[in-house]
């Protein structure tokens, strides 16, 4: 049995749209675990692959990121004003 460990940064990249589409998942908010010789993916929600994921934003907030960090994650290259 071989286990593959990934960093949080690699996990975030995997969650992006291409990973979701390549794996045929219904959402970019998923967990993966290795069991009985296969990888098991568990998804939350029915995302369309663009914009902000409520489940993903919740997970980022639980990891200590603030609203500006979360918005920057989902909308890179943008800035907040006001």
Order of alpha helices (4+ residues) and beta strands (2+ residues): alpha-alpha-beta-beta-alpha-alpha
